[in-house]
Amino acid sequence: MEEHLLRKVEEEERKREELVLQIKGRWWRVDGVWEELKKLGYLAGPMVAVTLSQYLLQVISMMMVGHLGQLSLSSTAIATSLTGVAGFSLLLGMASALETLCGQAYGAKQFRKIGVHTHTAIISLTLVCIPLSLILIYVDKLLIFVGQDPLISLGAGKYATWMIPALFAYAILQVLIRYLLSQSLIFPLLISSFLVTCLYIPLCWVLVFKSGLGNIGAAVAIDLSFWLNVIILAFYINYSSSCEKTRVPLTMEVFHGIGPFFRLAIPSTGMVCLEWWSFELLILLSGLLPNPQLETSVLSICLTTIASLYTIPSGFGAAASTRVSNELGAGNAQGARFVVCIVMFVAVTEAVIVSSTLFASRYIFGYAYSNEKEVIDYVEIMTPLICISVITDSLQGVLSGVARGCGWQHLGAYVNLGAFYLVGIPVAALLGFHLSYGGKGLWIGILTGSLLQSTLLCIITSCTNWEQQAIKARERVFEGRLSIENEINE
């Protein structure tokens, strides 16, 4: 019996190798490249819009709250930063594990597993939201403890508490996004995000200025918007024929998958959060410089700019994650390698175009954020560094997507830990404070970490054994080699 199974496995491997040899040459022709570009564009374009629309909710809130006065603006800004660090970033990282699990299951045509993984992730992230909510409840006491102004701390604590409903909605929303993305069902995400963003603008205006809630109205508007997005997507998933194969009832199997999910979700969280937190730390360090108002303002402008532009490589990273995971799940090692080559070409092209455009507009770029000559001149000096950051972010955004598609988030977490916290932040502190380069030195330091991060991810990707990754993906989907052999035997 064992010899029979072994022959079956060897025969299947031989057929796959023959198929690879037949289609490998075809892929690199113009029609093969163009076909893959269309697939990536189909996924990446809408995902850029989805990511940007979610980011705009925070931007619109800050713009409206800014008209209420300095106290409302400062408390909202601090609360937004803390809820991002202690809440949303963790949930985003955990949900990223589904890009591996659901993407590879879809490639292997194990549609039921997609539904099971989705239920497991919703339960897991909802449980995580409970301790995170407790942290947000005590934000005001935490800020007062570290020496923040009591009025600002109380305002930030109140705002953070009102963001708790958004925390639970965000957890479910990120899971539903990955569920649809893994199946290339991208347009429901685009339509729901567009509708929510359009409704959010008048809703936020009414709640902030007309309801008497003040800056709390912005938090309530975000709560309602996230839950509305969840309801729209849940309605689509429940009634659309496109999701019929992957809809499954809630069973005990869902709870059995919580442990394996966390084993992949924890390194996914580390990969996302370690980078996110390093930039938040950069803003905190800028407040300790000799001219903190100027330095913080300019670094905030730089960070806002690259965060907005990062939605482009983030969209391509999501597309790369989907395509790579689907190909690996299907056992298509060469197909996954081909996707990586094409998406890296796209990332380099996009980085050159965007950074060149930004550099060409360096003399007028600062006017988009301020009318003060000192700020505008400082932004002009920082623009070349921002352009380099755009290039590194484009590369690492796509490479991080490849990492999520393969399932080696643990390597990405180690890379981000070493690049930013062993190199980037220490170099930033050295240049910014000891050598008195100020905000420019801080940005050079974090840019050094970003360059190292992109370099290490490039090395890891270029040294990847794609055949081995395909085998691991199949083992992950079928829970071991024996399951694969049984599948072949059937």
C-alpha positions as CSV (number, residue, x, y, z in Angstrom):
1,M,0.0,0.0,0.0
2,E,2.8,2.4,0.9
3,E,4.6,1.6,-2.4
4,H,1.4,2.3,-4.3
5,L,1.0,5.7,-2.6
6,L,4.7,6.5,-3.2
7,R,4.3,5.7,-7.0
8,K,1.2,7.9,-7.0
9,V,3.1,10.8,-5.5
10,E,6.1,10.3,-7.8
11,E,3.8,10.2,-10.9
12,E,2.0,13.3,-9.8
13,E,5.3,15.1,-9.3
14,R,6.5,14.0,-12.7
15,K,3.3,15.4,-14.3
16,R,3.8,18.7,-12.5
17,E,7.4,19.0,-13.7
18,E,6.3,18.3,-17.3
19,L,3.6,20.9,-17.0
20,V,6.1,23.4,-15.6
21,L,8.4,22.8,-18.6
22,Q,5.5,23.2,-21.0
23,I,4.3,26.5,-19.6
24,K,7.4,28.0,-18.2
25,G,8.5,29.3,-21.7
26,R,5.0,30.6,-22.4
27,W,4.9,32.7,-19.3
28,W,7.8,34.9,-20.3
29,R,6.3,35.8,-23.7
30,V,4.6,39.2,-24.0
31,D,1.1,37.7,-23.8
32,G,2.0,35.9,-20.5
33,V,3.5,39.1,-19.0
34,W,0.5,41.1,-20.1
35,E,-2.0,38.5,-18.7
36,E,-0.3,38.6,-15.3
37,L,-0.2,42.4,-15.3
38,K,-3.9,42.5,-15.9
39,K,-4.5,40.1,-13.0
40,L,-2.4,42.2,-10.7
41,G,-4.0,45.5,-11.9
42,Y,-7.5,44.0,-11.3
43,L,-6.6,43.3,-7.7
44,A,-4.2,46.2,-6.9
45,G,-6.3,49.1,-8.4
46,P,-9.4,48.6,-6.2
47,M,-7.3,47.7,-3.1
48,V,-5.4,51.1,-3.4
49,A,-8.8,52.8,-3.3
50,V,-10.0,50.6,-0.4
51,T,-6.9,51.4,1.7
52,L,-7.0,55.1,0.8
53,S,-10.7,55.4,1.7
54,Q,-10.0,53.8,5.2
55,Y,-7.1,56.2,5.7
56,L,-9.2,59.2,4.7
57,L,-11.6,58.6,7.5
58,Q,-8.9,59.5,10.0
59,V,-7.7,62.5,7.9
60,I,-11.3,63.9,7.5
61,S,-11.9,63.5,11.2
62,M,-8.7,65.5,12.0
63,M,-9.5,68.2,9.5
64,M,-13.0,68.8,11.0
65,V,-11.9,68.5,14.6
66,G,-9.1,71.0,13.9
67,H,-11.8,73.7,13.5
68,L,-12.9,73.2,17.1
69,G,-9.7,74.5,18.7
70,Q,-6.2,73.4,19.8
71,L,-7.4,71.3,22.8
72,S,-9.8,69.2,20.7
73,L,-7.2,68.8,18.0
74,S,-4.4,67.8,20.2
75,S,-6.4,65.4,22.3
76,T,-7.9,63.8,19.2
77,A,-4.4,63.5,17.6
78,I,-3.0,61.8,20.6
79,A,-6.0,59.5,21.0
80,T,-5.8,58.6,17.3
81,S,-2.1,57.7,17.6
82,L,-2.6,55.6,20.7
83,T,-5.7,53.7,19.3
84,G,-3.6,53.0,16.2
85,V,-0.6,51.7,18.2
86,A,-2.5,49.8,20.9
87,G,-5.5,48.7,18.8
88,F,-5.9,48.9,15.1
89,S,-2.3,48.0,14.2
90,L,-2.5,44.8,16.2
91,L,-5.8,43.8,14.6
92,L,-4.5,44.6,11.1
93,G,-1.5,42.4,11.7
94,M,-3.5,39.5,13.0
95,A,-5.9,39.6,10.1
96,S,-3.0,39.5,7.7
97,A,-2.5,35.8,8.6
98,L,-5.6,35.1,6.5
99,E,-3.8,36.2,3.4
100,T,-1.7,33.1,3.8
101,L,-4.4,30.7,5.1
102,C,-7.3,31.7,2.8
103,G,-5.2,32.5,-0.2
104,Q,-3.4,29.1,-0.2
105,A,-6.7,27.3,0.5
106,Y,-8.3,29.0,-2.4
107,G,-5.4,28.0,-4.7
108,A,-5.8,24.4,-3.6
109,K,-9.6,24.6,-4.2
110,Q,-10.3,23.8,-0.5
111,F,-13.2,26.3,-0.4
112,R,-14.7,25.0,2.8
113,K,-11.4,25.8,4.7
114,I,-11.7,29.4,3.6
115,G,-15.0,29.8,5.5
116,V,-13.6,27.9,8.5
117,H,-10.5,30.1,8.7
118,T,-12.7,33.2,8.4
119,H,-14.9,32.2,11.3
120,T,-11.9,31.3,13.3
121,A,-10.3,34.7,12.7
122,I,-13.5,36.6,13.6
123,I,-13.7,34.8,16.9
124,S,-10.0,35.2,17.6
125,L,-9.9,38.9,16.8
126,T,-13.1,39.6,18.8
127,L,-11.5,38.0,21.8
128,V,-8.4,40.1,21.4
129,C,-10.5,43.2,21.3
130,I,-11.6,42.7,24.9
131,P,-8.2,43.4,26.5
132,L,-7.5,46.1,24.0
133,S,-10.7,47.8,25.0
134,L,-9.5,47.8,28.6
135,I,-6.3,49.6,27.5
136,L,-8.3,52.3,25.7
137,I,-10.6,52.8,28.8
138,Y,-7.5,53.8,30.8
139,V,-5.8,55.9,28.2
140,D,-6.3,59.1,30.2
141,K,-4.7,57.7,33.3
142,L,-1.8,56.4,31.2
143,L,-1.2,59.8,29.6
144,I,-1.3,61.6,33.0
145,F,1.1,59.0,34.4
146,V,3.7,59.8,31.7
147,G,3.4,63.5,32.3
148,Q,1.0,64.7,29.6
149,D,-1.2,67.7,30.2
150,P,-4.3,66.7,32.3
151,L,-6.8,68.4,30.0
152,I,-5.4,66.9,26.9
153,S,-5.2,63.5,28.6
154,L,-8.8,63.6,29.7
155,G,-9.9,64.6,26.2
156,A,-7.8,61.9,24.6
157,G,-9.2,59.3,27.1
158,K,-12.8,60.2,26.3
159,Y,-12.1,60.0,22.6
160,A,-10.3,56.7,22.9
161,T,-13.2,55.2,24.9
162,W,-15.7,56.2,22.2
163,M,-13.4,54.4,19.6
164,I,-14.0,51.0,21.3
165,P,-17.0,50.1,19.1
166,A,-14.8,50.9,16.0
167,L,-12.2,48.5,17.4
168,F,-14.6,45.5,17.2
169,A,-16.0,46.6,13.8
170,Y,-12.4,47.0,12.5
171,A,-11.5,43.5,13.6
172,I,-14.4,41.9,11.7
173,L,-13.9,44.3,8.7
174,Q,-10.3,43.3,8.2
175,V,-11.2,39.6,8.3
176,L,-14.0,40.1,5.7
177,I,-11.6,42.0,3.5
178,R,-9.1,39.2,3.5
179,Y,-11.8,36.6,2.9
180,L,-12.9,38.4,-0.3
181,L,-9.4,39.4,-1.4
182,S,-8.2,35.7,-1.3
183,Q,-10.9,34.9,-3.8
184,S,-10.2,37.9,-6.0
185,L,-13.7,39.3,-5.1
186,I,-12.4,42.8,-5.1
187,F,-15.3,45.0,-6.4
188,P,-17.6,44.5,-3.4
189,L,-14.7,46.0,-1.3
190,L,-14.4,48.9,-3.7
191,I,-18.1,49.7,-3.7
192,S,-18.6,49.4,0.0
193,S,-15.6,51.6,0.8
194,F,-16.8,54.2,-1.7
195,L,-20.3,54.3,-0.3
196,V,-19.0,54.5,3.3
197,T,-16.6,57.3,2.5
198,C,-19.3,59.3,0.7
199,L,-21.6,58.9,3.7
200,Y,-18.9,59.6,6.2
201,I,-18.2,63.2,5.2
202,P,-21.7,64.6,5.9
203,L,-22.1,62.3,8.9
204,C,-18.9,63.5,10.5
205,W,-19.8,67.1,9.8
206,V,-23.2,66.8,11.5
207,L,-21.9,64.9,14.5
208,V,-18.9,67.2,15.1
209,F,-20.6,70.6,14.4
210,K,-24.3,70.2,14.8
211,S,-24.9,67.5,17.4
212,G,-23.1,69.1,20.3
213,L,-20.7,66.2,20.6
214,G,-17.7,68.1,19.4
215,N,-14.6,65.9,18.7
216,I,-16.4,62.9,20.2
217,G,-18.7,63.2,17.2
218,A,-15.7,62.2,15.0
219,A,-15.2,59.0,17.0
220,V,-18.9,58.2,16.7
221,A,-18.8,58.8,13.0
222,I,-15.9,56.3,12.6
223,D,-17.8,53.8,14.8
224,L,-20.9,54.0,12.5
225,S,-18.8,54.0,9.3
226,F,-16.9,50.8,10.2
227,W,-20.0,49.0,11.3
228,L,-21.8,50.1,8.1
229,N,-18.9,48.7,6.0
230,V,-19.1,45.4,8.0
231,I,-22.9,45.1,7.4
232,I,-22.6,45.8,3.7
233,L,-19.9,43.2,3.2
234,A,-21.6,40.6,5.5
235,F,-24.8,41.1,3.5
236,Y,-22.9,40.5,0.2
237,I,-21.1,37.4,1.6
238,N,-24.3,35.9,3.0
239,Y,-26.4,36.3,-0.2
240,S,-24.0,36.4,-3.1
241,S,-23.6,33.3,-5.3
242,S,-19.9,34.2,-5.6
243,C,-19.4,33.2,-2.0
244,E,-21.6,30.1,-2.1
245,K,-18.7,27.6,-2.1
246,T,-16.9,29.2,0.9
247,R,-19.9,29.8,3.1
248,V,-19.9,27.3,6.0
249,P,-21.9,27.0,9.2
250,L,-20.4,27.6,12.6
251,T,-19.1,24.3,14.0
252,M,-16.6,23.2,16.6
253,E,-14.0,22.9,13.9
254,V,-13.8,26.7,13.9
255,F,-12.7,26.7,17.6
256,H,-10.1,23.9,17.0
257,G,-8.4,26.3,14.5
258,I,-7.8,29.1,17.0
259,G,-4.4,27.7,18.1
260,P,-3.0,27.3,14.6
261,F,-4.4,30.7,13.6
262,F,-2.6,32.4,16.5
263,R,0.7,30.7,15.6
264,L,0.6,32.5,12.2
265,A,-1.2,35.6,13.4
266,I,1.4,36.5,16.1
267,P,4.4,36.8,13.6
268,S,2.0,38.6,11.2
269,T,1.2,41.1,13.9
270,G,4.9,41.6,14.7
271,M,5.7,42.2,11.0
272,V,3.1,44.9,10.7
273,C,3.4,46.5,14.2
274,L,7.2,46.7,14.4
275,E,7.3,48.9,11.4
276,W,4.2,51.0,12.3
277,W,5.4,51.7,15.8
278,S,8.8,52.8,14.6
279,F,7.3,55.8,12.7
280,E,5.1,56.6,15.7
281,L,8.2,56.6,17.9
282,L,9.9,59.0,15.4
283,I,7.1,61.6,16.0
284,L,7.5,61.2,19.8
285,L,11.3,61.7,19.5
286,S,10.8,64.9,17.4
287,G,9.0,66.4,20.4
288,L,12.2,66.3,22.3
289,L,14.2,68.3,19.8
290,P,15.2,72.0,20.5
291,N,12.4,73.4,18.3
292,P,9.7,70.8,18.9
293,Q,6.8,72.7,17.2
294,L,8.6,73.1,13.9
295,E,10.3,69.6,14.0
296,T,7.1,67.8,14.9
297,S,5.0,69.7,12.3
298,V,7.5,69.0,9.5
299,L,7.9,65.3,10.4
300,S,4.2,64.9,10.6
301,I,3.9,66.3,7.1
302,C,6.5,63.9,5.9
303,L,4.8,61.0,7.6
304,T,1.4,61.9,6.3
305,T,2.8,62.2,2.8
306,I,4.4,58.7,2.7
307,A,1.4,57.2,4.5
308,S,-0.8,58.5,1.7
309,L,1.5,57.4,-1.0
310,Y,2.0,54.0,0.6
311,T,-1.5,53.1,-0.3
312,I,-0.2,52.4,-3.8
313,P,2.4,49.8,-3.0
314,S,0.1,48.5,-0.3
315,G,-2.5,47.7,-3.0
316,F,0.1,46.0,-5.1
317,G,1.3,44.1,-2.0
318,A,-2.2,42.8,-1.4
319,A,-2.4,41.8,-5.0
320,A,1.0,40.0,-4.8
321,S,-0.1,38.2,-1.6
322,T,-3.3,37.0,-3.3
323,R,-1.6,35.8,-6.5
324,V,1.4,34.2,-4.8
325,S,-0.7,32.4,-2.2
326,N,-3.1,31.2,-4.8
327,E,-0.3,29.8,-7.0
328,L,1.5,28.1,-4.1
329,G,-1.8,26.6,-2.8
330,A,-2.3,25.2,-6.3
331,G,1.2,23.7,-6.3
332,N,2.4,26.1,-9.0
333,A,5.9,27.0,-7.8
334,Q,7.0,28.6,-11.1
335,G,3.8,30.5,-11.3
336,A,4.4,32.1,-7.9
337,R,8.0,33.0,-8.9
338,F,6.7,34.6,-12.1
339,V,4.2,36.7,-10.2
340,V,7.0,38.0,-7.9
341,C,9.1,39.0,-10.9
342,I,6.3,40.9,-12.5
343,V,5.1,42.6,-9.4
344,M,8.6,43.7,-8.5
345,F,8.9,45.3,-12.0
346,V,5.7,47.1,-11.4
347,A,6.9,48.3,-7.9
348,V,10.1,49.7,-9.3
349,T,8.3,51.5,-12.1
350,E,5.7,53.0,-9.7
351,A,8.5,54.1,-7.2
352,V,10.4,55.9,-10.0
353,I,7.3,57.7,-11.3
354,V,6.0,58.8,-7.9
355,S,9.3,59.8,-6.4
356,S,10.3,61.7,-9.5
357,T,7.0,63.6,-9.5
358,L,7.4,64.4,-5.8
359,F,10.9,65.6,-6.3
360,A,9.9,67.8,-9.3
361,S,7.3,69.5,-7.1
362,R,9.6,70.0,-4.1
363,Y,9.5,73.9,-4.3
364,I,5.7,74.0,-4.0
365,F,5.1,70.8,-2.1
366,G,5.1,72.5,1.4
367,Y,2.3,74.9,0.4
368,A,-0.2,72.0,0.5
369,Y,0.3,71.8,4.3
370,S,1.3,75.3,5.5
371,N,1.6,78.9,4.7
372,E,4.5,79.5,7.0
373,K,7.8,80.2,5.2
374,E,9.9,78.3,7.8
375,V,7.8,75.1,7.4
376,I,7.7,75.3,3.6
377,D,11.5,75.7,3.4
378,Y,12.1,72.8,5.8
379,V,9.8,70.6,3.9
380,E,11.7,71.5,0.7
381,I,14.9,70.3,2.4
382,M,13.2,67.1,3.5
383,T,11.6,66.3,0.1
384,P,14.7,64.4,-1.4
385,L,14.7,62.1,1.7
386,I,10.9,61.6,1.4
387,C,11.5,60.6,-2.3
388,I,14.0,57.9,-1.2
389,S,11.5,56.7,1.4
390,V,8.8,56.4,-1.3
391,I,11.2,54.1,-3.2
392,T,12.0,51.9,-0.2
393,D,8.3,51.8,0.8
394,S,7.3,50.7,-2.7
395,L,9.8,47.8,-2.6
396,Q,9.0,46.6,1.0
397,G,5.3,47.0,0.5
398,V,5.3,44.5,-2.3
399,L,7.9,42.2,-0.7
400,S,5.8,42.2,2.5
401,G,2.9,41.1,0.4
402,V,5.0,38.3,-1.1
403,A,6.0,37.2,2.5
404,R,2.3,37.0,3.5
405,G,1.5,35.0,0.4
406,C,4.3,32.5,1.2
407,G,3.6,32.4,4.9
408,W,7.0,33.4,6.2
409,Q,5.8,36.4,8.3
410,H,8.1,35.3,11.1
411,L,11.1,36.2,8.9
412,G,9.5,39.5,8.1
413,A,9.1,40.2,11.8
414,Y,12.8,39.4,12.5
415,V,13.8,41.7,9.6
416,N,11.6,44.6,10.9
417,L,12.9,44.1,14.4
418,G,16.5,44.2,13.3
419,A,16.2,46.9,10.6
420,F,14.2,49.5,12.7
421,Y,15.0,48.8,16.3
422,L,18.6,47.6,16.2
423,V,19.7,50.0,13.4
424,G,17.1,52.6,12.3
425,I,16.0,54.1,15.7
426,P,19.5,54.1,17.2
427,V,20.9,55.8,14.1
428,A,18.0,58.3,14.3
429,A,18.7,59.1,17.9
430,L,22.4,59.5,17.2
431,L,22.0,61.8,14.2
432,G,19.0,63.7,15.7
433,F,20.3,64.4,19.2
434,H,24.0,63.6,19.5
435,L,25.1,65.1,16.2
436,S,22.4,67.8,16.2
437,Y,20.9,67.1,12.8
438,G,17.4,67.5,14.3
439,G,14.4,66.2,12.4
440,K,16.5,65.6,9.3
441,G,18.7,63.3,11.3
442,L,15.7,61.4,12.7
443,W,14.4,60.9,9.2
444,I,17.8,59.7,7.9
445,G,17.9,57.2,10.7
446,I,14.5,55.7,10.0
447,L,15.3,55.8,6.3
448,T,18.4,53.7,7.1
449,G,16.3,51.2,8.7
450,S,13.9,51.2,5.8
451,L,16.7,50.7,3.3
452,L,18.0,47.7,5.4
453,Q,14.5,46.3,5.6
454,S,14.0,46.4,1.8
455,T,17.5,44.9,1.2
456,L,17.0,42.0,3.5
457,L,13.5,41.3,2.2
458,C,14.9,41.3,-1.4
459,I,17.7,38.9,-0.4
460,I,15.2,36.5,1.3
461,T,12.8,36.6,-1.7
462,S,15.6,36.1,-4.2
463,C,16.9,33.1,-2.3
464,T,13.5,31.5,-1.8
465,N,13.1,27.9,-3.0
466,W,9.7,28.2,-4.6
467,E,9.2,24.4,-5.1
468,Q,9.7,24.0,-1.3
469,Q,7.3,26.9,-0.6
470,A,4.7,25.1,-2.8
471,I,5.1,21.9,-0.8
472,K,4.8,23.8,2.5
473,A,1.7,25.5,1.2
474,R,0.0,22.2,0.3
475,E,1.0,20.7,3.6
476,R,-0.5,23.7,5.4
477,V,-3.7,23.4,3.5
478,F,-4.0,19.6,3.8
479,E,-2.5,19.6,7.3
480,G,0.4,17.3,6.5
481,R,1.9,15.2,3.8
482,L,-0.3,12.2,4.5
483,S,-3.3,14.3,3.6
484,I,-1.7,15.2,0.3
485,E,-1.1,11.6,-0.5
486,N,-4.6,10.7,0.4
487,E,-5.9,13.5,-1.9
488,I,-3.7,12.2,-4.8
489,N,-4.9,8.6,-4.1
490,E,-8.5,9.7,-4.3
